[in-house]
Structures are given as structure tokens and as C-alpha cells.
């Protein structure tokens, strides 16, 4: 099983005058964390894509390119590329170029995103939410799998016997499908034979098993082997030497961040009881000491019928740079050996 980090490149800006300097400092710290994750032996580092003031990851391919120049082994991943709001030709060109820079270490997690900011920003109709994604995923896969393509659709100009360059180092650059909880998304991933990255940021992880079974059944029905149908898990997580210390450190920033998101989405306020339950045996959060986190990862894997990658999202909880670096160290040097 592979272990890695997901980052949204969070930045805390107190006023607009400070924004450029604060953003520059946080970007440098993020690159330092990716470099450190590579040195201590984590398997993957993923950068999300958001178009909001609290995150710096709107151009994640650029961040990953900078990271590629400072790392040697770690897989560099988008998590997610908001494909609905992008041109698949440009997405492929950017990540193929990144694959060349990194010497074949790039992966794309394609998804629709957990926020809808990109739709208005790029002049898209939210009513086309699923149609946009389905069409653009189809084009991206065709570009990846064919040097020359002929293609037409609703939302982009047609291509006729068109080649897209550059080509990546990897013969078949990995493209995962990032999903939340929509059955149609799990079925689509299986039908296309794509590896599946499941975002579980709350609730009981084992409740996703029927959806993952649906994914695997659709994949086998479409002619793919079970070895092709990899499942990854993305969860909020943080590792410290002491479990109570990890919980007490993570909670304040989590509460602030998710209370803000909850106000936007009509959720109820974050409560400590709910947070503590999420940190418990059945909850989704991977927060605690190395032994507890390793045990919980293995329980999640068993509950979901086997997972091949787990990524930790920790930088949206207001943790310091030093705390995140220490957590990365514990994840690589203590959690990973226990899991393996």
C-alpha cells in the first residue's frame, strides 16, 4: 500500500496588503514539504485545484513542475484536476510536459471538484455539471491513448486527425477518477477501467463499500481484471507522537475551516463530539499516533475490500509548517512500515 499527502496549498492572509508576501512564504513551505516527503520515502504528493482566496493551488501543474525539479522518486499528482472547467488538450499538454520534467512520475486525478467556483469563473453553466465532465474525460482519455485523434462534442471545437504534443515519458500516463459519493461516478470509473480515488472526509468509511463493489463489478463487466481496478482513499489526517496531542492540535483549525465551508453549504456547525467520533474506530479521520493510524488504515482497507493508496489531507486545519513536516516524517518512518 502506498502512502502520500494531499495539499490544497492553504494560505492564511490577515489583510490584502500581506497577501503577496504571505503567499510567497507559504508556496516555499509547500515545496519544502514536498521535497521532504520525497527524502523520507513517501510514495505520492498530490496538489488540489481550487479557485478560492484561501488556497494557492489554482495552477497545480505549475506547483508540481517546481516540485519535480526538487524531487527524485515521489509520484506527483493532481488531486483533483477540475476537468469540467478545463480544456482537455491543455490539461494533457501541461501534464505531459510535467511528466518529462519529472522523468515519468506524474499522475492525474480527474474530477468535478468539491466546490463550484470554477463554473462561474470560466463562464460555464452549472446545469451542464455532469455532461461537461463526461465529455471532457472522454477527450482526455482519447488524447492519452492515441497519438492522433478525430473527435467531436458539445462543449469544444472538433478535432480531425489531430496530434497532441508533447507526449509523456509514461506510455500510459495514469489518470485516476476522483469521486465523492455518487453511484454513477463509481460505475463510470469501473466501466472505463480507471483507478478510483475516493474522498472520504466524514462519516463511516465502511459505508462506501457498496459503491466500491459497484465500481469493481462495472470494471469486470467491461472486461478489466481486478488488478486494473485500483482503489485509493483520501482522508483528513494528522500523525503525532501522542494521539491526544494529535487530536487537540488538529481540532481548532479543522473547526474554523469546516465551519466556514459549512456556512456556505448549509451544514450545521462543527461540534467536538462529532469530531471525536470521526477520530474513533469507525470514523473517517486518520488522526493519532503512528500505531493507531496504521491500525485504522488497515481496518479501512479491509472494510473496503482492499485499497492501494492512502493520502492524508492535513494543511487545511491551520497546522504550522513544522507540525506538518513532523507529521510527514512520522507517516513515512513509522506508519508506512507498520502498514506494509
N, C-alpha and C positions, 0 to 999 in steps of 0.2 A: 504494500500500500504506500502511495506517495503522500507526503505532507507538504503543505505550502501556505502562503499568505495571500489574502485578497486585500487590496487597498483602494480606497476612494480618494486618496490624496487630500485628506481633510486639512483645512486651514482655519484657524481661529483669528478673525480680524475684529479688533475693537472699534476702529473707525477707518474711513476710506483713505485717510492720509497714510495710514500704516500699511494698507493693502499690498503695494508693490514689494516693500521690504519684507513683510511677513510671509508673503507668498514665495519669495526667493529663498528665504531660510527654510521653509517647510519643504520646498522642492528638493533642496540639497539634502535635507534629512531623509527624505523618502529614498533618494538614490543611494544614500549611505546604508539604509536598511536593506535595500535590495542587494547591494554589494556584500553586506554582512551575511545575509541569508544564503548567498552563494558560497561564501567561505566556510560557514558552519555546516553546510550539507543539506539544506532543504531542497526539495525537488522542483518547486514551482513558485513563482511570484506573479500575481495577477493584478492588473490595474483596471478599474472600472471605467465607465464613461457616464458622466453627469454634466448637466449644463445649469449648475446652480452655484450661488455665491460661496457656499461653504466647502466646495470641492474644487480641486485643481486639475481634474482628470478629463476635461472635455476633449483633449487631443492625446488619448492614451498611447497611440502608436509613437508619438514623439518622445514621451517619457520612457517607453520601453526601448526605444533606439538609444537613448542616453544610457540606460541601464545595460544594454547589450555591450556597449563599449567598456563597461567596468566589471563585467562578469565573464565567467568561463563555462560553467556547466548548467546552471539553473535554467529551467524552462521559463520562458517569458510569455505571458498570456494576457489576452484582453478578457475582462470579466465585468460586464459584458461589453461587446461592441453593439451599440444600438442600431442594428441593421435596418430597421424600419425607416430611420431618418438619414440614411447614408446611401451613397451610390456604390453598389457592389463592385464596380470596376475599380473605383478609387480605393475601396477597402482592400481589395486583393492586391493592388499595386503597392499600397503602403505596407502591408504585412509581408508581401513577398520581398520587398526591399529590406524590411526588418529581418527577415529570415536570412538574407545574405549577410547583413551586418553581424548577426548573432551566430552565423555559421550553422544554421539549421536548428534553432532552439525555440521557434515561435509556434504558438497555438492561438486560435481564435475561439472565444466563446461567444456565439452569436445569440442575441436575444432581443426582446422588445423593450427591456429596461423596466425598472420598478417605479420610475417617475415618468410623467408625460410632458415635461418641459420641452423636449426636443421637437414635439409636433408643431407647436405654435412658432417656435424659433425658426424652423425651416419651412414654414408655410404648408404644413401637411394637415390633412383632415383626420381628426381622431376617429371618425366613423370608419375610416379605412384601416383601423388598427391591425387587424389580422391579415387582411388582404395584402397590405404593404409588406409585411414581414414574409409571408409565404412566397410572394413573387420575388422578392429580393434574395431570399435564401436560395431559391431555385437558380437564380442567375449566378450567385456567388459559387455554388457548388459546380455549376457547369463550367465556369471560368477555371476553377481549381482543377477539374478533371479533364479538361480539354484545352489543347493549345490554341485551336481555332474554333469559334462557335458561331452559330446562327441562332438568334433568339429574338422573341418579341413579347411584350407585356403591356399592361395598362399604364404603368407609372414611370416608364423610362423609354427613351428612344430605342428602336430596334437595333440589333446588331446583325450584320450579314457578312459571314465568312471573315470575322474579325478576330485578330490575335491580340492578346493582352500581355504586356510585358511590364517589368521583368518577371521571370519565372523563379520560384523559390528554390532553395537548396533541397528541401524535402520533396520527394516525388509526389507525395500526397500530404500537403500541409494539414495538420489536424484542425478540424472545425467541430467544436462541441456545440450542442444546443443547450442554452441556459433556460431553465424553466422554473416557474413558481409552483402553482397547484392546479393548473388547467389540464384536464384529461386529454384534450385534443393536442396539446403540446407534447405530452409524453408519447402519445400514439404517433405523432408526426416524426419525432426523433427515431423511434423504432422503425417506422416504415422506410426512413431514409438511411438507416444503418449508422446514425451518428452517435458518438459518445454523448452522454447526458450529464449535465451539471445541474444538480438540484439545490436551489436556495431554500434552506430551512432556517428561518430567522425567528421562529416561535412555534409554540405548540409541541406536540409529541412527534418525534421523528418517525417512530414506527408507523404512524398513520399514513405515511407516504408509500408504504409497501404495496398496496393495491395499484397505485399509479405506476410504480416501477415494474410491477408484474405486467401491467398493460403495455409498457414500453418494450419489455423483453418479448412478450407474446407477439406484438406487432412486428418486431425485428425478425424473429424466427419465421413468422408467416411470410415476410418479404424476402426470405432466403438468406438471411445473415446468420452467422454462427453466434453462439452465446459469447465467444471470446471477443467478437467485434463490438458487443453491446456493453461498453464500459459505463459505470455509474460513478460520478463524483458528488461530493457533499460540500456545500458552502454553508458555514455557520458562524455565528458570533462566537468568539473565543479569546481566551487570555490565560496564559500559564504563569504562575508564580511559585515560589518555593513552598508556600503555605496556602492551602485552599481558602481559608477565611480571608487572608490578605488579598488574594486574587479577587474574591467577590466584593470586598469592601473597596478595593481600588477601582474596579470596573463600573460599579453601580452608579456613582454620581454622574459621570459623563454619559453613560447609557441613558439614564433617566432624562437628562437635559436634551439629548439628541432625539430620542424617540418620542418625547412629549411634544417637541416641535413638529415632528413629522405627523404625529397623531392629530394635532390640531388641524393640519392641512387635510387629513383624510377622514376626519370624523371618528377617530378611535377614542376610546376612553383614556384617562391619564395613566401613566406608568405607576405601578404600585410595587412596594418592596416585596410583598407576599408573592406576587406573580413572578417577579424576577427571581426570588429564591427558589420557587418551584421550577422555573426554567433551568436553573443550575443543578437541580436534583437529578435523580437517576433516569427519569423518563423525559425530562425537558430537553430542548434542542441545544442549549448553550454548552459550549466546551470550555468551562471556566473552572480552574482549580489547580492543584499541584500536578506534577507530571504523572504520577501513578493514577490519580483519579481521572485525569483527562484521557490517558491511554486506555483505561478500562472502559470509559464511556464511548470512545471511538470504536472499540471492538464490539461493544453492545449495539451501537448504531449500525455497524456493518452487518452483524448477524441479523438484526431486525429487518434490514433492507435487502437481504439476500446476497450480500457481498458488495463492497464498494472499493474502487481502485485509487481514489484520491480524496483527501480531505483538505479544505482550505479554510483558514481562520481569518475572519474579519475583525480587526481589533482597533483600527485607528480612527473610528468614528465615535469612540467613547471618551475622548478627551484625555487619553493617556499621554504621558510625556515621551519624548524621543527615547530617553534612557530606559523607561519601563518597557517600551515596545522592543528595543534591542535585547533586553534581558529575556523577554518572553520568547523571542525568536531563538535565542541561544538554548533555552530550556526545551523548546519544541524540537530542535534539531538534535541536541545532545542527550536528552533524557526521554522525551516522549517517543520519538521515532524509533530508537532501539527497542523500547518496550512493546510498541505496536508490531514491529517486524519480528 
